[in-house]
Amino acid sequence: MTEPRFRVGVALGGGAARGLAHIGVLRVLQDQGIPIDIVVGTSIGALVGGVFAQIGDARKVEERFRRFVHSRDFRKTEFEFLRGTRREEPKLAYSVRDMIRRGVFYSFSMGRPSFVSREDFLHNVYSLVDDVAIEQCGVKYAAVAVDIETGDSVPITSGSLRQAVCASSAIPGLMPPIEVGGRTLIDGGCVSKVPVIETFRLGADMVIASDISQELEDAKDLDRGLNVLVRSNAIRADALRNFQCRLADIVVRPRVQHIHWADFVGAESLIEEGARAAAARVQDIQSLMDRSRWRARLGFSRGKRLAKAFF
């Protein structure tokens, strides 16, 4: 009787530009001989994970992203407008500029489907993701999106890789919703910021999560209704993230919170932060893999139990 193959899954969380740190995480895992059998991503995690699933080489993924974020085409998009310069300007000057920018953002969002045009959004994704089917990828892959009508989490495991990445990356208000299979889908981070459960569901026996989310900041200026609303949404998102991360076998947390969420030009430092965070957990990962393999051989697969419990 053939022994079932022990499979390692990687769950890549959302977090806009900070998600480029995922590339460094994947690079270290590969360099250390840690198998990556399954990749599941949300938002920027779906983009990085999709390119990796297609290419299968983290260093080539890194080269592709580096070229793109420094290209003329990318500099023409609205991300350069959204990128902050907090570290280079006095606090007051930054606050005034930030208020102006947010006012423009809200004005655009009220008058059209999204801040970034559908054309620019698709162009950016298509520049990084080849026109292939998910079934053709060398690594098992899923992109997690959300059905805006039902609120259901939608792991996309087949069909167009580009379409799956676009759906999972459609940040509400910033990117346009994407139609897939008759459903209107948006960013998966609304319900699954770090898709650990979905990675177990796809067949992983052990899950390594890469979490680049912004930590819940100290409460400020809660005498205004809008601030209270924003704070309550942040609490909900943080609770969902923590719940998923507690289910992971290993959580890698690159220190990227100080980098602006739209600062894609800082790709090099983001990637290296991911590599540093992963390198610090390599020994833990290898030790846990050895123990988990033995448990799986004895029929005690934590991954299968969790997948059964939640689905």
ABEGO torsion letter per residue (X at the ends): XBBBBBBBBBBBBBGEAAAAAAAAAAAAAAAAGBBBABBBBBEAAAAAAAAAAAAGBAAAAAAAAAAAAABAAAAABAAAAABBAAAABBAAAAAAAAAAAAAAAAAAAAABABABBAAAAAAAAAAABBBBBAAABABBBBBBBBBAAAGBBBBBABEBAAAAAAAAABBBGABBBBBBGGBBBBBAAAABABBAAAAAAAGBABBBBBBABBBBBBBBGAABAAAAAAAAAAAAAAAAAAAAAAABABBBBBBAAABBAABAAAAAAAAAAAAAAAAAAAAAAAAAAAAAAAAAAAGBBAAAAAAAAAX
